[in-house]
Amino acid sequence: MEKQKFYVKIVGIIFDPKKRMLLIGKNYGDGKYSFLEGDLDYEEELDKKLKEVTKKKTGYKIHNLGAVYAENMLSKKDKLKIYFLCEATEGEEKPGENIEELLWVRPSEIEAKLEVKLPRRLKEYLFGLE
């Protein structure tokens, strides 16, 4: 039996519990905002990589509060996206690696700002943060 492998994309949903807002970013050359994400290689430790990607892209050190959603990319059968709720614990907001702009938004505005329809369960979870 042939082993199947997934390419894993880790997605950091950065949440400010005091302001009840989410941080999204816009990559250079992109017309749309997105959650901050990175690729996880097979030999990398997940939490460490999530913290590294987030620091490079936002300037923030984060506390990973855990996985909140996973989605297999049906259009790309070998890809898996795992979404993690994160809290910025220290640092200064600064657009970093390939990031043109960072923006804090209310959870109820997230779909409009991302210009995408989120999976129902993820949307319900995020709306519950507001």
C-alpha positions as CSV (number, residue, x, y, z in Angstrom):
1,M,0.0,0.0,0.0
2,E,1.4,3.4,-1.0
3,K,1.7,6.0,1.7
4,Q,-0.1,9.2,1.1
5,K,1.4,12.5,2.3
6,F,-0.2,15.8,3.0
7,Y,1.4,19.2,2.6
8,V,0.4,21.1,5.7
9,K,-0.4,24.8,5.8
10,I,-0.6,26.3,9.3
11,V,-2.8,29.3,9.8
12,G,-2.5,31.7,12.7
13,I,-5.7,33.4,13.7
14,I,-4.4,36.1,16.0
15,F,-6.9,37.3,18.5
16,D,-6.8,40.3,20.9
17,P,-9.0,39.3,23.8
18,K,-9.2,42.8,25.2
19,K,-10.3,44.4,22.0
20,R,-12.1,41.3,20.7
21,M,-10.5,41.7,17.3
22,L,-8.6,39.5,14.8
23,L,-5.4,40.4,12.9
24,I,-5.2,39.8,9.1
25,G,-2.6,40.7,6.6
26,K,-2.2,41.5,2.9
27,N,0.8,40.1,1.1
28,Y,2.7,42.2,-1.4
29,G,1.1,42.0,-4.8
30,D,-2.2,40.5,-3.4
31,G,-5.4,42.5,-3.6
32,K,-7.0,40.7,-0.7
33,Y,-6.4,40.2,3.0
34,S,-5.9,36.7,4.5
35,F,-5.1,35.0,7.7
36,L,-1.3,34.7,8.3
37,E,-0.1,31.3,7.2
38,G,3.0,29.3,6.5
39,D,4.1,25.8,5.3
40,L,5.0,23.1,7.8
41,D,7.7,20.8,6.7
42,Y,7.7,17.2,7.8
43,E,10.6,17.5,10.2
44,E,9.4,20.8,11.8
45,E,7.7,21.0,15.2
46,L,4.2,22.5,14.7
47,D,4.0,25.0,17.6
48,K,7.6,26.3,17.1
49,K,6.9,26.8,13.4
50,L,3.6,28.6,14.1
51,K,5.4,31.0,16.5
52,E,8.2,31.6,14.0
53,V,5.9,32.4,11.1
54,T,3.8,34.7,13.2
55,K,6.8,36.6,14.5
56,K,8.3,37.0,11.1
57,K,5.0,38.2,9.5
58,T,3.7,40.4,12.3
59,G,6.4,41.3,14.8
60,Y,4.4,39.6,17.6
61,K,5.4,36.7,19.8
62,I,2.3,34.6,20.3
63,H,0.8,32.1,22.6
64,N,-0.9,29.2,20.7
65,L,-4.3,28.6,22.2
66,G,-4.9,25.5,20.1
67,A,-6.3,24.2,16.9
68,V,-9.8,25.5,16.1
69,Y,-10.4,24.1,12.6
70,A,-8.9,21.8,10.0
71,E,-9.7,21.6,6.4
72,N,-8.6,19.3,3.6
73,M,-8.3,21.2,0.4
74,L,-10.6,19.2,-1.8
75,S,-9.4,21.1,-4.9
76,K,-5.8,20.1,-4.0
77,K,-6.1,16.7,-2.4
78,D,-2.6,16.6,-1.0
79,K,-3.0,19.8,1.1
80,L,-4.3,20.2,4.6
81,K,-4.9,23.5,6.4
82,I,-4.9,23.7,10.2
83,Y,-6.2,26.9,11.9
84,F,-4.9,27.9,15.3
85,L,-6.2,30.5,17.6
86,C,-3.3,32.6,18.9
87,E,-2.9,35.5,21.3
88,A,-0.2,38.2,20.7
89,T,1.7,38.3,24.0
90,E,4.5,40.7,23.3
91,G,6.2,42.6,20.6
92,E,5.4,45.5,18.4
93,E,3.1,45.2,15.4
94,K,5.2,45.5,12.2
95,P,4.4,44.1,8.8
96,G,7.2,41.6,8.1
97,E,8.0,38.8,5.7
98,N,6.1,39.5,2.4
99,I,3.4,41.4,4.3
100,E,2.4,44.8,2.9
101,E,-0.3,45.6,5.5
102,L,-1.7,44.3,8.8
103,L,-5.3,45.1,9.9
104,W,-7.3,44.4,13.0
105,V,-11.0,43.6,12.3
106,R,-14.0,42.5,14.3
107,P,-14.9,38.8,13.9
108,S,-18.3,39.7,12.4
109,E,-16.5,41.6,9.6
110,I,-14.0,38.9,8.8
111,E,-15.7,37.4,5.7
112,A,-16.2,40.9,4.2
113,K,-12.5,41.9,4.8
114,L,-11.2,38.6,3.5
115,E,-13.6,38.6,0.6
116,V,-14.2,34.9,1.0
117,K,-16.9,32.7,2.4
118,L,-15.5,30.8,5.4
119,P,-16.5,27.3,6.2
120,R,-19.6,27.4,8.4
121,R,-18.0,25.9,11.6
122,L,-15.0,28.2,11.4
123,K,-17.2,31.2,10.8
124,E,-19.4,30.3,13.8
125,Y,-16.4,29.9,16.0
126,L,-14.9,33.2,15.0
127,F,-18.2,35.1,15.4
128,G,-18.4,33.6,18.9
129,L,-15.2,35.5,19.8
130,E,-16.8,38.9,19.5
